[in-house]
């Protein structure tokens, strides 16, 4: 035989339980937001670094002086043609571009040119590295609070 019905206050589950569960889900959601925002910031900095590497490689590949270009005529790009690149020329063009365009480094931190060379005299290769810092620091992203090294490489062909 069943006992007497319980009063409504005893039939309810622990009222604080749903609040604790909600608080845990909110805390988890906030931590997830910090991770996603931080990862997005690092990704965007990497994309900016790639865009800068592309601009530098293109500038270096397109940096033949008029004297060099017009001295032998516009020969097709074959071995020994007038449009040849040198490591020193590419490095000078990269340094000159960065000196003349300081806004190109906006939003990037500790940018270092890791490569400015040519392997075949036709292709300008530019490598960059920078430190990307997470936008939001929490205990989840705290391990990367001093930054993440991102790298970008680009090549452009001189014709």
C-alpha positions, -999 to 999 in steps of 0.1 A, spaced: 0 0 0 14 33 -10 22 59 16 6 92 19 13 116 -9 44 139 -4 40 176 0 49 195 -32 81 209 -17 94 173 -13 85 162 -48 108 187 -64 144 180 -72 171 201 -57 163 236 -69 200 246 -69 209 218 -92 195 234 -124 212 267 -115 246 249 -111 241 231 -144 232 263 -161 262 280 -146 285 252 -158 272 254 -193 276 292 -194 312 289 -181 319 263 -208 304 284 -235 324 314 -224 356 294 -224 347 281 -259 342 316 -271 377 327 -258 392 298 -277 374 304 -309 381 342 -308 417 336 -301 421 310 -328 404 334 -353 427 362 -343 458 340 -349 444 328 -382 437 364 -394 473 375 -385 486 346 -405 465 356 -435 478 392 -431 514 378 -430 507 358 -462 494 389 -479 525 408 -470 547 379 -482 529 379 -515 533 417 -519 570 414 -511 576 385 -535 558 403 -562 577 435 -556 610 417 -557 601 398 -589 590 430 -606 619 451 -594 641 449 -625 655 484 -631 648 501 -664 685 501 -672 687 464 -669 655 458 -687 663 480 -717 699 472 -720 693 440 -739 657 443 -750 628 424 -738 640 389 -744 618 359 -735 625 344 -701 652 319 -709 685 312 -693 707 342 -696 679 367 -705 680 402 -690 653 395 -664 674 378 -638 671 381 -600 698 380 -574 695 372 -537 710 406 -528 686 423 -551 656 405 -536 667 413 -501 672 449 -509 638 452 -525 622 435 -495 639 459 -471 631 489 -492 594 479 -494 592 475 -457 609 508 -450 587 527 -475 555 510 -463 554 508 -425 516 505 -426 521 470 -442 533 458 -408 502 471 -390 486 445 -369 516 422 -371 541 418 -342 578 410 -344 579 404 -381 612 388 -393 622 382 -429 634 345 -428 641 342 -466 646 366 -494 663 346 -522 661 331 -557 670 296 -566 669 299 -603 673 337 -610 636 339 -621 617 332 -589 617 355 -559 611 336 -527 602 355 -496 596 340 -462 583 358 -431 577 349 -395 557 369 -369 544 365 -334 506 362 -332 490 368 -298 456 353 -288 430 380 -286 414 367 -254 434 351 -226 417 326 -203 431 296 -185 425 276 -216 445 299 -239 470 310 -212 496 286 -224 499 307 -256 497 342 -239 532 351 -250 523 344 -286 524 318 -314 549 320 -342 532 320 -376 551 317 -408 543 326 -444 562 319 -477 555 332 -511 571 330 -545 567 352 -576 581 346 -610 599 374 -630 590 374 -667 
